[in-house]
Amino acid sequence: MEQYGKIIIKLDELIKQKGISKNKLSHKAEMQRTQINNYCKNSIKRLDIDVLSRICSALDCKIEDLLEFVPYKNAK
């Protein structure tokens, strides 16, 4: 599927920018810490829009702050 490009989840960067711990985010976004770690490592295969909404709400950010599309030619 990478022939079309890929989506990068920038949660790890956002957590550092916002100065919030993963534990605090887990509480505010009502998510398990392991789920947050998977998003931070970009190991999610299918994005859940409800989870993305909770993350954006907890971090007071926009979806484009959290996700980045990298076209195929730049994905390598």
All heavy atoms as a GROMACS GRO file, in nm:
protein
  618
    1MET      N    1   0.081  -0.120   0.000
    1MET     CA    2   0.000   0.000   0.000
    1MET      C    3   0.085   0.126   0.000
    1MET      O    4   0.034   0.233  -0.025
    1MET     CB    5  -0.092   0.000   0.123
    1MET     CG    6  -0.208  -0.097   0.112
    1MET     SD    7  -0.300  -0.077  -0.038
    1MET     CE    8  -0.441   0.010   0.019
    2GLU      N    9   0.213   0.113   0.032
    2GLU     CA   10   0.297   0.233   0.037
    2GLU      C   11   0.315   0.296  -0.101
    2GLU      O   12   0.369   0.406  -0.110
    2GLU     CB   13   0.433   0.201   0.099
    2GLU     CG   14   0.427   0.203   0.248
    2GLU     CD   15   0.564   0.208   0.312
    2GLU    OE1   16   0.656   0.264   0.250
    2GLU    OE2   17   0.577   0.159   0.423
    3GLN      N   18   0.270   0.230  -0.206
    3GLN     CA   19   0.282   0.288  -0.339
    3GLN      C   20   0.200   0.416  -0.351
    3GLN      O   21   0.218   0.493  -0.443
    3GLN     CB   22   0.240   0.188  -0.445
    3GLN     CG   23   0.092   0.153  -0.441
    3GLN     CD   24   0.059   0.035  -0.530
    3GLN    OE1   25   0.144  -0.049  -0.558
    3GLN    NE2   26  -0.065   0.028  -0.573
    4TYR      N   27   0.109   0.438  -0.256
    4TYR     CA   28   0.026   0.558  -0.256
    4TYR      C   29   0.077   0.664  -0.160
    4TYR      O   30   0.027   0.774  -0.156
    4TYR     CB   31  -0.119   0.523  -0.219
    4TYR     CG   32  -0.179   0.424  -0.314
    4TYR    CD1   33  -0.200   0.292  -0.275
    4TYR    CD2   34  -0.213   0.460  -0.444
    4TYR    CE1   35  -0.254   0.199  -0.363
    4TYR    CE2   36  -0.267   0.368  -0.532
    4TYR     CZ   37  -0.287   0.238  -0.491
    4TYR     OH   38  -0.341   0.148  -0.578
    5GLY      N   39   0.172   0.628  -0.078
    5GLY     CA   40   0.222   0.716   0.026
    5GLY      C   41   0.184   0.659   0.161
    5GLY      O   42   0.137   0.546   0.171
    6LYS      N   43   0.208   0.735   0.266
    6LYS     CA   44   0.173   0.685   0.398
    6LYS      C   45   0.134   0.798   0.491
    6LYS      O   46   0.162   0.915   0.466
    6LYS     CB   47   0.285   0.602   0.459
    6LYS     CG   48   0.414   0.677   0.482
    6LYS     CD   49   0.519   0.581   0.535
    6LYS     CE   50   0.650   0.654   0.557
    6LYS     NZ   51   0.751   0.566   0.613
    7ILE      N   52   0.066   0.762   0.597
    7ILE     CA   53   0.024   0.856   0.699
    7ILE      C   54   0.118   0.840   0.818
    7ILE      O   55   0.141   0.729   0.866
    7ILE     CB   56  -0.121   0.828   0.747
    7ILE    CG1   57  -0.221   0.837   0.632
    7ILE    CG2   58  -0.160   0.919   0.862
    7ILE    CD1   59  -0.244   0.975   0.577
    8ILE      N   60   0.173   0.950   0.863
    8ILE     CA   61   0.261   0.951   0.980
    8ILE      C   62   0.181   1.007   1.098
    8ILE      O   63   0.120   1.113   1.087
    8ILE     CB   64   0.384   1.041   0.957
    8ILE    CG1   65   0.462   0.999   0.833
    8ILE    CG2   66   0.473   1.045   1.080
    8ILE    CD1   67   0.529   0.867   0.842
    9ILE      N   68   0.183   0.935   1.208
    9ILE     CA   69   0.118   0.981   1.331
    9ILE      C   70   0.225   1.051   1.413
    9ILE      O   71   0.326   0.991   1.449
    9ILE     CB   72   0.058   0.863   1.410
    9ILE    CG1   73  -0.038   0.783   1.321
    9ILE    CG2   74  -0.012   0.913   1.535
    9ILE    CD1   75  -0.077   0.648   1.378
   10LYS      N   76   0.203   1.178   1.443
   10LYS     CA   77   0.303   1.259   1.511
   10LYS      C   78   0.272   1.276   1.660
   10LYS      O   79   0.304   1.378   1.718
   10LYS     CB   80   0.314   1.395   1.442
   10LYS     CG   81   0.348   1.385   1.294
   10LYS     CD   82   0.370   1.519   1.229
   10LYS     CE   83   0.243   1.600   1.224
   10LYS     NZ   84   0.258   1.727   1.152
   11LEU      N   85   0.213   1.174   1.720
   11LEU     CA   86   0.172   1.185   1.859
   11LEU      C   87   0.292   1.202   1.953
   11LEU      O   88   0.287   1.282   2.046
   11LEU     CB   89   0.090   1.063   1.901
   11LEU     CG   90   0.036   1.066   2.045
   11LEU    CD1   91  -0.048   1.191   2.069
   11LEU    CD2   92  -0.043   0.941   2.076
   12ASP      N   93   0.398   1.130   1.928
   12ASP     CA   94   0.516   1.140   2.013
   12ASP      C   95   0.569   1.284   2.018
   12ASP      O   96   0.599   1.337   2.124
   12ASP     CB   97   0.624   1.042   1.966
   12ASP     CG   98   0.719   1.002   2.077
   12ASP    OD1   99   0.674   0.992   2.192
   12ASP    OD2  100   0.839   0.982   2.048
   13GLU      N  101   0.578   1.347   1.900
   13GLU     CA  102   0.621   1.488   1.892
   13GLU      C  103   0.526   1.579   1.968
   13GLU      O  104   0.568   1.668   2.041
   13GLU     CB  105   0.624   1.536   1.746
   13GLU     CG  106   0.729   1.476   1.658
   13GLU     CD  107   0.710   1.521   1.513
   13GLU    OE1  108   0.663   1.634   1.490
   13GLU    OE2  109   0.741   1.440   1.424
   14LEU      N  110   0.396   1.558   1.947
   14LEU     CA  111   0.295   1.642   2.010
   14LEU      C  112   0.299   1.633   2.163
   14LEU      O  113   0.285   1.734   2.231
   14LEU     CB  114   0.156   1.601   1.961
   14LEU     CG  115   0.095   1.698   1.862
   14LEU    CD1  116   0.001   1.627   1.768
   14LEU    CD2  117   0.024   1.806   1.935
   15ILE      N  118   0.319   1.512   2.213
   15ILE     CA  119   0.327   1.493   2.358
   15ILE      C  120   0.443   1.575   2.414
   15ILE      O  121   0.430   1.642   2.517
   15ILE     CB  122   0.343   1.343   2.392
   15ILE    CG1  123   0.212   1.270   2.368
   15ILE    CG2  124   0.390   1.323   2.534
   15ILE    CD1  125   0.222   1.119   2.379
   16LYS      N  126   0.556   1.571   2.346
   16LYS     CA  127   0.673   1.647   2.391
   16LYS      C  128   0.648   1.797   2.383
   16LYS      O  129   0.682   1.872   2.474
   16LYS     CB  130   0.796   1.608   2.309
   16LYS     CG  131   0.844   1.467   2.339
   16LYS     CD  132   0.955   1.425   2.246
   16LYS     CE  133   0.989   1.278   2.270
   16LYS     NZ  134   1.075   1.224   2.168
   17GLN      N  135   0.588   1.843   2.272
   17GLN     CA  136   0.558   1.986   2.255
   17GLN      C  137   0.463   2.036   2.363
   17GLN      O  138   0.480   2.147   2.413
   17GLN     CB  139   0.495   2.012   2.118
   17GLN     CG  140   0.589   2.008   2.003
   17GLN     CD  141   0.514   2.025   1.870
   17GLN    OE1  142   0.393   2.047   1.867
   17GLN    NE2  143   0.586   2.012   1.760
   18LYS      N  144   0.363   1.956   2.395
   18LYS     CA  145   0.261   1.997   2.492
   18LYS      C  146   0.307   1.979   2.636
   18LYS      O  147   0.243   2.027   2.728
   18LYS     CB  148   0.130   1.920   2.469
   18LYS     CG  149   0.067   1.942   2.333
   18LYS     CD  150   0.002   2.077   2.325
   18LYS     CE  151  -0.067   2.096   2.191
   18LYS     NZ  152  -0.148   2.216   2.185
   19GLY      N  153   0.417   1.906   2.655
   19GLY     CA  154   0.469   1.885   2.789
   19GLY      C  155   0.377   1.801   2.877
   19GLY      O  156   0.364   1.825   2.996
   20ILE      N  157   0.313   1.701   2.817
   20ILE     CA  158   0.221   1.613   2.890
   20ILE      C  159   0.279   1.472   2.891
   20ILE      O  160   0.342   1.430   2.795
   20ILE     CB  161   0.080   1.616   2.825
   20ILE    CG1  162  -0.023   1.543   2.910
   20ILE    CG2  163   0.082   1.563   2.685
   20ILE    CD1  164  -0.167   1.559   2.862
   21SER      N  165   0.259   1.401   3.000
   21SER     CA  166   0.307   1.263   3.007
   21SER      C  167   0.208   1.170   2.936
   21SER      O  168   0.091   1.204   2.920
   21SER     CB  169   0.323   1.220   3.153
   21SER     OG  170   0.197   1.205   3.214
   22LYS      N  171   0.257   1.055   2.899
   22LYS     CA  172   0.169   0.956   2.836
   22LYS      C  173   0.063   0.910   2.935
   22LYS      O  174  -0.050   0.882   2.896
   22LYS     CB  175   0.250   0.838   2.784
   22LYS     CG  176   0.335   0.872   2.664
   22LYS     CD  177   0.415   0.752   2.618
   22LYS     CE  178   0.504   0.788   2.501
   22LYS     NZ  179   0.586   0.674   2.458
   23ASN      N  180   0.098   0.903   3.061
   23ASN     CA  181   0.001   0.862   3.163
   23ASN      C  182  -0.112   0.964   3.174
   23ASN      O  183  -0.229   0.928   3.182
   23ASN     CB  184   0.068   0.844   3.299
   23ASN     CG  185   0.150   0.718   3.307
   23ASN    OD1  186   0.123   0.621   3.236
   23ASN    ND2  187   0.251   0.718   3.392
   24LYS      N  188  -0.076   1.092   3.174
   24LYS     CA  189  -0.178   1.197   3.184
   24LYS      C  190  -0.266   1.197   3.058
   24LYS      O  191  -0.388   1.210   3.066
   24LYS     CB  192  -0.114   1.333   3.204
   24LYS     CG  193  -0.215   1.443   3.223
   24LYS     CD  194  -0.168   1.549   3.316
   24LYS     CE  195  -0.280   1.647   3.336
   24LYS     NZ  196  -0.266   1.724   3.455
   25LEU      N  197  -0.204   1.182   2.941
   25LEU     CA  198  -0.280   1.174   2.816
   25LEU      C  199  -0.373   1.054   2.819
   25LEU      O  200  -0.488   1.064   2.779
   25LEU     CB  201  -0.187   1.168   2.695
   25LEU     CG  202  -0.256   1.150   2.561
   25LEU    CD1  203  -0.349   1.267   2.532
   25LEU    CD2  204  -0.154   1.134   2.449
   26SER      N  205  -0.324   0.943   2.868
   26SER     CA  206  -0.406   0.822   2.876
   26SER      C  207  -0.530   0.847   2.961
   26SER      O  208  -0.640   0.805   2.925
   26SER     CB  209  -0.319   0.710   2.934
   26SER     OG  210  -0.385   0.633   3.024
   27HIS      N  211  -0.515   0.920   3.069
   27HIS     CA  212  -0.629   0.953   3.155
   27HIS      C  213  -0.724   1.052   3.087
   27HIS      O  214  -0.845   1.030   3.083
   27HIS     CB  215  -0.578   1.011   3.287
   27HIS     CG  216  -0.686   1.052   3.380
   27HIS    ND1  217  -0.768   0.962   3.445
   27HIS    CD2  218  -0.728   1.174   3.419
   27HIS    CE1  219  -0.855   1.026   3.519
   27HIS    NE2  220  -0.833   1.156   3.506
   28LYS      N  221  -0.668   1.160   3.029
   28LYS     CA  222  -0.751   1.263   2.966
   28LYS      C  223  -0.824   1.212   2.843
   28LYS      O  224  -0.937   1.251   2.817
   28LYS     CB  225  -0.665   1.385   2.928
   28LYS     CG  226  -0.622   1.470   3.047
   28LYS     CD  227  -0.536   1.587   3.004
   28LYS     CE  228  -0.622   1.693   2.942
   28LYS     NZ  229  -0.548   1.818   2.914
   29ALA      N  230  -0.759   1.127   2.765
   29ALA     CA  231  -0.818   1.076   2.641
   29ALA      C  232  -0.894   0.945   2.660
   29ALA      O  233  -0.947   0.890   2.564
   29ALA     CB  234  -0.710   1.060   2.535
   30GLU      N  235  -0.894   0.895   2.784
   30GLU     CA  236  -0.961   0.768   2.816
   30GLU      C  237  -0.913   0.656   2.725
   30GLU      O  238  -0.990   0.586   2.660
   30GLU     CB  239  -1.112   0.784   2.810
   30GLU     CG  240  -1.166   0.885   2.908
   30GLU     CD  241  -1.315   0.906   2.901
   30GLU    OE1  242  -1.383   0.828   2.832
   30GLU    OE2  243  -1.363   1.002   2.963
   31MET      N  244  -0.780   0.642   2.722
   31MET     CA  245  -0.715   0.538   2.641
   31MET      C  246  -0.618   0.461   2.730
   31MET      O  247  -0.572   0.514   2.830
   31MET     CB  248  -0.633   0.603   2.528
   31MET     CG  249  -0.711   0.679   2.427
   31MET     SD  250  -0.602   0.771   2.314
   31MET     CE  251  -0.508   0.640   2.238
   32GLN      N  252  -0.586   0.340   2.687
   32GLN     CA  253  -0.485   0.264   2.758
   32GLN      C  254  -0.347   0.312   2.716
   32GLN      O  255  -0.326   0.356   2.603
   32GLN     CB  256  -0.499   0.116   2.728
   32GLN     CG  257  -0.624   0.057   2.789
   32GLN     CD  258  -0.627  -0.093   2.778
   32GLN    OE1  259  -0.528  -0.157   2.744
   32GLN    NE2  260  -0.741  -0.150   2.808
   33ARG      N  261  -0.253   0.304   2.806
   33ARG     CA  262  -0.116   0.348   2.780
   33ARG      C  263  -0.055   0.271   2.662
   33ARG      O  264   0.016   0.327   2.580
   33ARG     CB  265  -0.034   0.328   2.908
   33ARG     CG  266   0.114   0.349   2.896
   33ARG     CD  267   0.150   0.497   2.899
   33ARG     NE  268   0.288   0.515   2.864
   33ARG     CZ  269   0.384   0.540   2.949
   33ARG    NH1  270   0.356   0.554   3.076
   33ARG    NH2  271   0.507   0.554   2.908
   34THR      N  272  -0.085   0.142   2.650
   34THR     CA  273  -0.032   0.062   2.539
   34THR      C  274  -0.083   0.113   2.405
   34THR      O  275  -0.010   0.114   2.306
   34THR     CB  276  -0.067  -0.087   2.554
   34THR    OG1  277  -0.208  -0.101   2.570
   34THR    CG2  278   0.004  -0.149   2.672
   35GLN      N  279  -0.207   0.158   2.402
   35GLN     CA  280  -0.264   0.213   2.279
   35GLN      C  281  -0.192   0.342   2.241
   35GLN      O  282  -0.160   0.365   2.125
   35GLN     CB  283  -0.413   0.237   2.297
   35GLN     CG  284  -0.487   0.268   2.171
   35GLN     CD  285  -0.637   0.282   2.194
   35GLN    OE1  286  -0.683   0.306   2.306
   35GLN    NE2  287  -0.713   0.270   2.088
   36ILE      N  288  -0.164   0.427   2.340
   36ILE     CA  289  -0.090   0.551   2.315
   36ILE      C  290   0.049   0.518   2.264
   36ILE      O  291   0.098   0.579   2.168
   36ILE     CB  292  -0.085   0.638   2.442
   36ILE    CG1  293  -0.224   0.694   2.470
   36ILE    CG2  294   0.018   0.750   2.428
   36ILE    CD1  295  -0.239   0.766   2.601
   37ASN      N  296   0.114   0.419   2.324
   37ASN     CA  297   0.248   0.378   2.278
   37ASN      C  298   0.244   0.332   2.133
   37ASN      O  299   0.334   0.364   2.056
   37ASN     CB  300   0.305   0.268   2.367
   37ASN     CG  301   0.353   0.321   2.500
   37ASN    OD1  302   0.390   0.438   2.512
   37ASN    ND2  303   0.352   0.236   2.600
   38ASN      N  304   0.140   0.258   2.095
   38ASN     CA  305   0.128   0.212   1.956
   38ASN      C  306   0.112   0.330   1.859
   38ASN      O  307   0.169   0.330   1.750
   38ASN     CB  308   0.013   0.114   1.941
   38ASN     CG  309   0.043  -0.020   2.003
   38ASN    OD1  310   0.158  -0.060   2.016
   38ASN    ND2  311  -0.060  -0.091   2.043
   39TYR      N  312   0.035   0.430   1.900
   39TYR     CA  313   0.020   0.550   1.817
   39TYR      C  314   0.154   0.625   1.809
   39TYR      O  315   0.190   0.676   1.704
   39TYR     CB  316  -0.091   0.641   1.870
   39TYR     CG  317  -0.228   0.605   1.817
   39TYR    CD1  318  -0.302   0.503   1.874
   39TYR    CD2  319  -0.283   0.674   1.710
   39TYR    CE1  320  -0.427   0.468   1.825
   39TYR    CE2  321  -0.409   0.640   1.660
   39TYR     CZ  322  -0.480   0.537   1.718
   39TYR     OH  323  -0.603   0.504   1.669
   40CYS      N  324   0.226   0.632   1.919
   40CYS     CA  325   0.356   0.702   1.921
   40CYS      C  326   0.458   0.632   1.832
   40CYS      O  327   0.543   0.698   1.772
   40CYS     CB  328   0.410   0.710   2.064
   40CYS     SG  329   0.326   0.831   2.167
   41LYS      N  330   0.450   0.499   1.822
   41LYS     CA  331   0.545   0.422   1.742
   41LYS      C  332   0.500   0.406   1.596
   41LYS      O  333   0.566   0.338   1.519
   41LYS     CB  334   0.562   0.283   1.801
   41LYS     CG  335   0.628   0.279   1.935
   41LYS     CD  336   0.645   0.135   1.978
   41LYS     CE  337   0.619   0.119   2.125
   41LYS     NZ  338   0.606  -0.020   2.165
   42ASN      N  339   0.386   0.467   1.561
   42ASN     CA  340   0.331   0.452   1.426
   42ASN      C  341   0.304   0.306   1.390
   42ASN      O  342   0.322   0.267   1.276
   42ASN     CB  343   0.425   0.515   1.322
   42ASN     CG  344   0.393   0.659   1.298
   42ASN    OD1  345   0.291   0.690   1.240
   42ASN    ND2  346   0.479   0.747   1.346
   43SER      N  347   0.264   0.227   1.488
   43SER     CA  348   0.239   0.086   1.460
   43SER      C  349   0.089   0.055   1.447
   43SER      O  350   0.049  -0.059   1.454
   43SER     CB  351   0.303  -0.002   1.568
   43SER     OG  352   0.250   0.028   1.694
   44ILE      N  353   0.010   0.158   1.425
   44ILE     CA  354  -0.134   0.143   1.405
   44ILE      C  355  -0.160   0.115   1.257
   44ILE      O  356  -0.108   0.185   1.170
   44ILE     CB  357  -0.209   0.272   1.447
   44ILE    CG1  358  -0.184   0.304   1.594
   44ILE    CG2  359  -0.357   0.262   1.418
   44ILE    CD1  360  -0.237   0.203   1.690
   45LYS      N  361  -0.238   0.014   1.229
   45LYS     CA  362  -0.270  -0.020   1.089
   45LYS      C  363  -0.399   0.046   1.042
   45LYS      O  364  -0.414   0.079   0.927
   45LYS     CB  365  -0.281  -0.173   1.072
   45LYS     CG  366  -0.152  -0.243   1.100
   45LYS     CD  367  -0.045  -0.201   1.001
   45LYS     CE  368   0.086  -0.266   1.035
   45LYS     NZ  369   0.199  -0.201   0.973
   46ARG      N  370  -0.493   0.064   1.134
   46ARG     CA  371  -0.621   0.126   1.100
   46ARG      C  372  -0.651   0.234   1.202
   46ARG      O  373  -0.659   0.207   1.321
   46ARG     CB  374  -0.735   0.024   1.099
   46ARG     CG  375  -0.718  -0.081   0.994
   46ARG     CD  376  -0.844  -0.164   0.981
   46ARG     NE  377  -0.827  -0.270   0.886
   46ARG     CZ  378  -0.849  -0.256   0.755
   46ARG    NH1  379  -0.889  -0.142   0.707
   46ARG    NH2  380  -0.832  -0.357   0.674
   47LEU      N  381  -0.665   0.356   1.153
   47LEU     CA  382  -0.693   0.469   1.241
   47LEU      C  383  -0.839   0.467   1.286
   47LEU      O  384  -0.928   0.441   1.206
   47LEU     CB  385  -0.662   0.600   1.172
   47LEU     CG  386  -0.515   0.623   1.138
   47LEU    CD1  387  -0.499   0.747   1.053
   47LEU    CD2  388  -0.434   0.635   1.265
   48ASP      N  389  -0.861   0.495   1.412
   48ASP     CA  390  -0.994   0.501   1.470
   48ASP      C  391  -1.028   0.649   1.490
   48ASP      O  392  -0.961   0.719   1.566
   48ASP     CB  393  -0.992   0.427   1.604
   48ASP     CG  394  -1.127   0.422   1.673
   48ASP    OD1  395  -1.204   0.521   1.663
   48ASP    OD2  396  -1.155   0.322   1.741
   49ILE      N  397  -1.131   0.699   1.421
   49ILE     CA  398  -1.162   0.842   1.428
   49ILE      C  399  -1.206   0.885   1.567
   49ILE      O  400  -1.184   0.999   1.605
   49ILE     CB  401  -1.264   0.885   1.319
   49ILE    CG1  402  -1.394   0.810   1.332
   49ILE    CG2  403  -1.204   0.870   1.181
   49ILE    CD1  404  -1.503   0.862   1.240
   50ASP      N  405  -1.266   0.795   1.643
   50ASP     CA  406  -1.303   0.829   1.781
   50ASP      C  407  -1.179   0.850   1.867
   50ASP      O  408  -1.173   0.943   1.947
   50ASP     CB  409  -1.393   0.721   1.842
   50ASP     CG  410  -1.529   0.716   1.776
   50ASP    OD1  411  -1.579   0.822   1.732
   50ASP    OD2  412  -1.587   0.606   1.768
   51VAL      N  413  -1.081   0.765   1.850
   51VAL     CA  414  -0.955   0.778   1.924
   51VAL      C  415  -0.884   0.906   1.882
   51VAL      O  416  -0.835   0.981   1.967
   51VAL     CB  417  -0.863   0.655   1.900
   51VAL    CG1  418  -0.723   0.679   1.952
   51VAL    CG2  419  -0.924   0.531   1.964
   52LEU      N  420  -0.881   0.935   1.753
   52LEU     CA  421  -0.816   1.058   1.705
   52LEU      C  422  -0.886   1.181   1.764
   52LEU      O  423  -0.819   1.278   1.804
   52LEU     CB  424  -0.818   1.064   1.552
   52LEU     CG  425  -0.735   0.957   1.481
   52LEU    CD1  426  -0.755   0.967   1.330
   52LEU    CD2  427  -0.589   0.966   1.517
   53SER      N  428  -1.017   1.176   1.772
   53SER     CA  429  -1.093   1.287   1.831
   53SER      C  430  -1.058   1.306   1.978
   53SER      O  431  -1.039   1.419   2.025
   53SER     CB  432  -1.243   1.262   1.820
   53SER     OG  433  -1.283   1.260   1.686
   54ARG      N  434  -1.047   1.196   2.051
   54ARG     CA  435  -1.013   1.206   2.193
   54ARG      C  436  -0.872   1.260   2.212
   54ARG      O  437  -0.848   1.342   2.302
   54ARG     CB  438  -1.028   1.069   2.260
   54ARG     CG  439  -1.172   1.024   2.270
   54ARG     CD  440  -1.194   0.913   2.369
   54ARG     NE  441  -1.105   0.800   2.358
   54ARG     CZ  442  -1.135   0.685   2.298
   54ARG    NH1  443  -1.253   0.669   2.240
   54ARG    NH2  444  -1.050   0.586   2.296
   55ILE      N  445  -0.779   1.217   2.128
   55ILE     CA  446  -0.642   1.267   2.138
   55ILE      C  447  -0.639   1.417   2.109
   55ILE      O  448  -0.577   1.494   2.183
   55ILE     CB  449  -0.548   1.191   2.042
   55ILE    CG1  450  -0.529   1.046   2.088
   55ILE    CG2  451  -0.413   1.261   2.032
   55ILE    CD1  452  -0.456   0.958   1.988
   56CYS      N  453  -0.704   1.459   2.001
   56CYS     CA  454  -0.706   1.601   1.965
   56CYS      C  455  -0.770   1.684   2.075
   56CYS      O  456  -0.721   1.793   2.108
   56CYS     CB  457  -0.777   1.623   1.832
   56CYS     SG  458  -0.683   1.570   1.689
   57SER      N  459  -0.876   1.634   2.134
   57SER     CA  460  -0.943   1.706   2.240
   57SER      C  461  -0.853   1.716   2.364
   57SER      O  462  -0.839   1.823   2.423
   57SER     CB  463  -1.074   1.635   2.276
   57SER     OG  464  -1.138   1.699   2.382
   58ALA      N  465  -0.790   1.606   2.401
   58ALA     CA  466  -0.704   1.603   2.519
   58ALA      C  467  -0.581   1.692   2.502
   58ALA      O  468  -0.535   1.754   2.598
   58ALA     CB  469  -0.661   1.460   2.549
   59LEU      N  470  -0.528   1.700   2.380
   59LEU     CA  471  -0.408   1.780   2.355
   59LEU      C  472  -0.440   1.919   2.302
   59LEU      O  473  -0.348   1.998   2.277
   59LEU     CB  474  -0.316   1.708   2.256
   59LEU     CG  475  -0.253   1.579   2.306
   59LEU    CD1  476  -0.171   1.513   2.196
   59LEU    CD2  477  -0.167   1.604   2.428
   60ASP      N  478  -0.568   1.949   2.282
   60ASP     CA  479  -0.611   2.077   2.229
   60ASP      C  480  -0.535   2.109   2.100
   60ASP      O  481  -0.467   2.211   2.088
   60ASP     CB  482  -0.591   2.189   2.332
   60ASP     CG  483  -0.656   2.320   2.289
   60ASP    OD1  484  -0.758   2.314   2.216
   60ASP    OD2  485  -0.604   2.427   2.327
   61CYS      N  486  -0.546   2.016   2.005
   61CYS     CA  487  -0.476   2.033   1.877
   61CYS      C  488  -0.570   2.002   1.762
   61CYS      O  489  -0.682   1.953   1.782
   61CYS     CB  490  -0.353   1.944   1.872
   61CYS     SG  491  -0.389   1.766   1.863
   62LYS      N  492  -0.525   2.029   1.642
   62LYS     CA  493  -0.601   1.998   1.520
   62LYS      C  494  -0.551   1.865   1.465
   62LYS      O  495  -0.439   1.823   1.492
   62LYS     CB  496  -0.580   2.107   1.416
   62LYS     CG  497  -0.629   2.243   1.459
   62LYS     CD  498  -0.599   2.345   1.354
   62LYS     CE  499  -0.644   2.482   1.402
   62LYS     NZ  500  -0.606   2.587   1.308
   63ILE      N  501  -0.633   1.802   1.383
   63ILE     CA  502  -0.598   1.672   1.325
   63ILE      C  503  -0.469   1.683   1.242
   63ILE      O  504  -0.387   1.592   1.242
   63ILE     CB  505  -0.715   1.612   1.244
   63ILE    CG1  506  -0.690   1.464   1.212
   63ILE    CG2  507  -0.738   1.688   1.116
   63ILE    CD1  508  -0.699   1.374   1.332
   64GLU      N  509  -0.449   1.797   1.176
   64GLU     CA  510  -0.328   1.812   1.095
   64GLU      C  511  -0.202   1.828   1.180
   64GLU      O  512  -0.091   1.810   1.131
   64GLU     CB  513  -0.340   1.927   0.994
   64GLU     CG  514  -0.371   2.061   1.054
   64GLU     CD  515  -0.519   2.095   1.060
   64GLU    OE1  516  -0.603   2.004   1.059
   64GLU    OE2  517  -0.548   2.216   1.067
   65ASP      N  518  -0.219   1.858   1.308
   65ASP     CA  519  -0.105   1.858   1.401
   65ASP      C  520  -0.065   1.716   1.436
   65ASP      O  521   0.050   1.689   1.469
   65ASP     CB  522  -0.140   1.931   1.531
   65ASP     CG  523  -0.174   2.078   1.510
   65ASP    OD1  524  -0.120   2.140   1.416
   65ASP    OD2  525  -0.256   2.131   1.588
   66LEU      N  526  -0.160   1.625   1.428
   66LEU     CA  527  -0.142   1.486   1.469
   66LEU      C  528  -0.103   1.394   1.354
   66LEU      O  529  -0.026   1.300   1.372
   66LEU     CB  530  -0.270   1.437   1.536
   66LEU     CG  531  -0.274   1.297   1.592
   66LEU    CD1  532  -0.168   1.278   1.700
   66LEU    CD2  533  -0.412   1.268   1.648
   67LEU      N  534  -0.157   1.420   1.235
   67LEU     CA  535  -0.135   1.332   1.120
   67LEU      C  536  -0.067   1.406   1.006
   67LEU      O  537  -0.095   1.524   0.983
   67LEU     CB  538  -0.268   1.276   1.068
   67LEU     CG  539  -0.352   1.197   1.166
   67LEU    CD1  540  -0.484   1.158   1.100
   67LEU    CD2  541  -0.279   1.074   1.215
   68GLU      N  542   0.019   1.336   0.935
   68GLU     CA  543   0.086   1.394   0.817
   68GLU      C  544   0.083   1.292   0.705
   68GLU      O  545   0.115   1.174   0.726
   68GLU     CB  546   0.230   1.428   0.852
   68GLU     CG  547   0.310   1.480   0.735
   68GLU     CD  548   0.456   1.505   0.769
   68GLU    OE1  549   0.495   1.492   0.886
   68GLU    OE2  550   0.532   1.537   0.677
   69PHE      N  551   0.044   1.335   0.586
   69PHE     CA  552   0.046   1.248   0.470
   69PHE      C  553   0.178   1.269   0.396
   69PHE      O  554   0.215   1.382   0.363
   69PHE     CB  555  -0.071   1.279   0.375
   69PHE     CG  556  -0.061   1.204   0.245
   69PHE    CD1  557  -0.077   1.066   0.242
   69PHE    CD2  558  -0.035   1.271   0.128
   69PHE    CE1  559  -0.067   0.996   0.123
   69PHE    CE2  560  -0.024   1.202   0.008
   69PHE     CZ  561  -0.040   1.065   0.005
   70VAL      N  562   0.249   1.159   0.372
   70VAL     CA  563   0.375   1.165   0.298
   70VAL      C  564   0.352   1.092   0.165
   70VAL      O  565   0.331   0.971   0.164
   70VAL     CB  566   0.490   1.097   0.377
   70VAL    CG1  567   0.620   1.103   0.299
   70VAL    CG2  568   0.505   1.161   0.514
   71PRO      N  569   0.353   1.166   0.053
   71PRO     CA  570   0.332   1.104  -0.078
   71PRO      C  571   0.440   0.997  -0.106
   71PRO      O  572   0.550   1.003  -0.052
   71PRO     CB  573   0.344   1.219  -0.177
   71PRO     CG  574   0.323   1.342  -0.096
   71PRO     CD  575   0.372   1.310   0.041
   72TYR      N  576   0.408   0.905  -0.193
   72TYR     CA  577   0.496   0.792  -0.224
   72TYR      C  578   0.637   0.837  -0.261
   72TYR      O  579   0.733   0.785  -0.210
   72TYR     CB  580   0.437   0.706  -0.336
   72TYR     CG  581   0.529   0.595  -0.380
   72TYR    CD1  582   0.557   0.489  -0.296
   72TYR    CD2  583   0.590   0.600  -0.505
   72TYR    CE1  584   0.642   0.386  -0.335
   72TYR    CE2  585   0.676   0.498  -0.546
   72TYR     CZ  586   0.702   0.392  -0.460
   72TYR     OH  587   0.786   0.292  -0.499
   73LYS      N  588   0.650   0.935  -0.347
   73LYS     CA  589   0.784   0.974  -0.394
   73LYS      C  590   0.871   1.026  -0.280
   73LYS      O  591   0.992   1.018  -0.286
   73LYS     CB  592   0.773   1.080  -0.505
   73LYS     CG  593   0.706   1.208  -0.463
   73LYS     CD  594   0.692   1.305  -0.578
   73LYS     CE  595   0.611   1.423  -0.530
   73LYS     NZ  596   0.563   1.505  -0.633
   74ASN      N  597   0.808   1.077  -0.172
   74ASN     CA  598   0.884   1.128  -0.057
   74ASN      C  599   0.887   1.028   0.058
   74ASN      O  600   0.950   1.053   0.159
   74ASN     CB  601   0.820   1.259  -0.006
   74ASN     CG  602   0.824   1.367  -0.110
   74ASN    OD1  603   0.914   1.371  -0.192
   74ASN    ND2  604   0.726   1.454  -0.108
   75ALA      N  605   0.817   0.916   0.043
   75ALA     CA  606   0.800   0.823   0.154
   75ALA      C  607   0.924   0.736   0.181
   75ALA      O  608   0.934   0.675   0.283
   75ALA     CB  609   0.680   0.732   0.128
   76LYS      N  610   1.015   0.734   0.090
   76LYS     CA  611   1.133   0.644   0.104
   76LYS      C  612   1.234   0.697   0.199
   76LYS      O  613   1.256   0.791   0.244
   76LYS     CB  614   1.196   0.621  -0.030
   76LYS     CG  615   1.104   0.543  -0.120
   76LYS     CD  616   1.168   0.518  -0.252
   76LYS     CE  617   1.074   0.439  -0.340
   76LYS     NZ  618   1.125   0.410  -0.467
   0.00000   0.00000   0.00000
